[in-house]
Amino acid sequence: MVSNCVFGGNLAGVWGGGVYQGTLQNCTFTGNFADSGGGAFASTLNNCMFSHNSATNGGAADSSTLSLCTLTANTAVNGGGAHACYLTNSVLSFNVATNAGGASECELHQCSLFSNFAVSVGGGVQGGYLVYCVLSNNVAGTVAAARFMAIIISRSRIAW
C-alpha cells in the first residue's frame, strides 16, 4: 500500500497517468494524463484527492474502486471524473467531459455529484447505477443534465 503521496504532472501513453494497479490511501493526484485513467487505472483508492487530471476515459480514474475520494476539475471525453469505476462516499464536482461530466458507466453509492458539465449528454452521470446519491447543478449541452441512461436505486435525490 502506498500512502500520503503526491502524484503530479505524470504522463502515460495508455493506462494510469499517476498510478496503474495500485492500492493507495491519503494520496493526491494533480495534472496527470493518460488515455485511460488520467490519475489512476485499475487501482484501489481510499481518501484520495484528484484534480486537473485528463484522459480520454476517466479524467481522474478508470476501472478503479474509490472510497471517500474527491474528484474535482478533471477532464475527459467520457467520464470527466470517473469511468467504469465503483465509488462509495465520494464527491465529484466541477468535472468536464464530452459525455458524462461526473461519471460514465460507474456504480456509485452514497456519492454527491454537483456542478459537473458535459458538452453532449449526462452532465452528472451517463450509464451505470446510483444508490443513495445526490445530484445537483449538473449541466449537459444536449441531453440529460443530471443523468442519462442510468439506473437509480433506493432513494437517490436529483435536484434540477
C-alpha positions as CSV (number, residue, x, y, z in Angstrom):
1,M,0.0,0.0,0.0
2,V,1.2,3.5,-0.9
3,S,0.0,6.3,1.4
4,N,0.4,10.1,1.9
5,C,2.0,10.6,-1.6
6,V,1.5,13.3,-4.3
7,F,1.4,12.3,-8.0
8,G,1.7,15.3,-10.2
9,G,2.4,16.1,-13.9
10,N,2.8,12.5,-15.0
11,L,2.0,11.1,-18.5
12,A,1.2,7.6,-19.6
13,G,0.6,6.6,-23.2
14,V,-2.2,4.2,-22.3
15,W,-3.2,3.5,-18.7
16,G,-2.9,5.4,-15.4
17,G,-1.1,8.7,-15.7
18,G,-0.5,8.7,-11.9
19,V,-0.7,5.1,-11.0
20,Y,-1.5,1.7,-12.6
21,Q,-2.9,-1.2,-10.5
22,G,-2.0,0.2,-7.1
23,T,-3.6,0.4,-3.7
24,L,-3.4,3.9,-2.3
25,Q,-4.5,5.9,0.7
26,N,-4.5,9.6,1.5
27,C,-2.8,10.5,-1.8
28,T,-3.2,13.5,-4.1
29,F,-3.3,13.3,-7.9
30,T,-2.9,16.6,-9.8
31,G,-2.2,17.3,-13.5
32,N,-1.7,13.7,-14.7
33,F,-2.6,12.4,-18.2
34,A,-3.3,9.1,-19.8
35,D,-5.6,7.6,-22.5
36,S,-7.5,5.8,-19.7
37,G,-7.4,7.0,-16.1
38,G,-5.6,10.3,-16.1
39,G,-4.9,9.9,-12.3
40,A,-5.4,6.2,-11.8
41,F,-6.2,3.0,-13.6
42,A,-7.3,-0.4,-12.2
43,S,-6.5,0.8,-8.7
44,T,-8.0,0.8,-5.2
45,L,-8.1,4.3,-3.7
46,N,-9.1,5.4,-0.2
47,N,-9.4,9.0,0.9
48,C,-7.6,10.4,-2.2
49,M,-8.0,13.7,-4.0
50,F,-7.9,14.1,-7.8
51,S,-7.8,17.5,-9.6
52,H,-6.9,18.7,-13.0
53,N,-6.2,15.2,-14.4
54,S,-7.1,14.4,-18.0
55,A,-7.8,11.3,-20.1
56,T,-9.9,10.0,-23.0
57,N,-11.8,7.8,-20.5
58,G,-11.9,8.7,-16.8
59,G,-10.2,12.1,-16.2
60,A,-9.5,11.2,-12.6
61,A,-9.9,7.4,-12.6
62,D,-10.8,4.5,-14.9
63,S,-11.7,0.9,-13.9
64,S,-10.9,1.5,-10.2
65,T,-12.5,1.3,-6.8
66,L,-12.7,4.6,-4.9
67,S,-13.9,5.3,-1.3
68,L,-14.1,8.6,0.4
69,C,-12.4,10.3,-2.5
70,T,-12.8,13.8,-4.0
71,L,-12.7,14.3,-7.8
72,T,-12.7,17.9,-8.8
73,A,-11.9,19.8,-12.1
74,N,-10.8,16.7,-14.1
75,T,-11.5,16.4,-17.9
76,A,-12.2,13.6,-20.3
77,V,-14.1,12.6,-23.4
78,N,-16.0,10.0,-21.4
79,G,-16.4,10.5,-17.6
80,G,-14.7,13.7,-16.6
81,G,-14.5,12.4,-13.0
82,A,-14.6,8.7,-13.4
83,H,-15.2,5.9,-16.0
84,A,-16.1,2.3,-15.3
85,C,-15.4,2.7,-11.6
86,Y,-17.0,1.7,-8.3
87,L,-17.3,4.7,-5.9
88,T,-18.6,5.0,-2.4
89,N,-19.0,8.1,-0.2
90,S,-17.2,10.2,-2.7
91,V,-17.7,13.7,-4.2
92,L,-17.5,14.5,-7.9
93,S,-17.6,18.2,-8.7
94,F,-16.7,20.7,-11.5
95,N,-15.5,17.9,-13.8
96,V,-15.9,18.4,-17.6
97,A,-16.4,15.8,-20.4
98,T,-17.9,15.4,-23.9
99,N,-20.1,12.7,-22.4
100,A,-20.8,12.3,-18.7
101,G,-19.2,15.2,-16.8
102,G,-19.2,13.5,-13.5
103,A,-19.2,9.7,-14.1
104,S,-19.6,7.4,-17.0
105,E,-20.7,3.7,-16.6
106,C,-19.9,3.7,-12.9
107,E,-21.6,2.3,-9.8
108,L,-22.0,5.0,-7.2
109,H,-23.1,4.5,-3.6
110,Q,-23.8,7.5,-1.3
111,C,-21.9,9.9,-3.6
112,S,-22.5,13.6,-4.3
113,L,-22.3,14.9,-7.9
114,F,-22.6,18.6,-8.4
115,S,-21.7,21.3,-10.9
116,N,-20.3,18.8,-13.5
117,F,-20.6,19.6,-17.2
118,A,-21.0,17.5,-20.3
119,V,-20.8,19.0,-23.8
120,S,-23.2,16.4,-25.1
121,V,-25.0,14.0,-22.7
122,G,-25.2,13.3,-19.0
123,G,-23.9,16.3,-17.1
124,G,-23.8,14.3,-13.8
125,V,-23.9,10.7,-14.9
126,Q,-24.2,8.6,-18.1
127,G,-25.0,4.9,-17.7
128,G,-24.3,2.9,-14.5
129,Y,-26.0,2.6,-11.2
130,L,-26.7,5.2,-8.4
131,V,-27.6,4.2,-4.9
132,Y,-28.4,6.9,-2.3
133,C,-26.7,9.6,-4.3
134,V,-27.3,13.3,-4.6
135,L,-27.0,15.1,-8.0
136,S,-27.4,18.9,-8.3
137,N,-26.5,21.7,-10.6
138,N,-25.0,19.4,-13.3
139,V,-25.3,20.7,-16.9
140,A,-25.4,18.9,-20.3
141,G,-25.2,20.6,-23.7
142,T,-27.8,18.4,-25.4
143,V,-29.5,15.8,-23.2
144,A,-29.9,14.9,-19.5
145,A,-28.3,17.4,-17.2
146,A,-28.4,15.1,-14.2
147,R,-28.3,11.6,-15.6
148,F,-28.6,9.8,-18.9
149,M,-29.4,6.1,-19.2
150,A,-28.5,5.4,-15.6
151,I,-30.4,3.2,-13.2
152,I,-31.3,4.9,-9.9
153,I,-31.8,2.6,-6.9
154,S,-33.0,3.4,-3.5
155,R,-33.8,7.0,-2.8
156,S,-31.2,8.8,-4.8
157,R,-32.0,12.5,-4.9
158,I,-31.8,14.6,-8.0
159,A,-32.1,18.4,-7.8
160,W,-32.9,20.0,-11.1
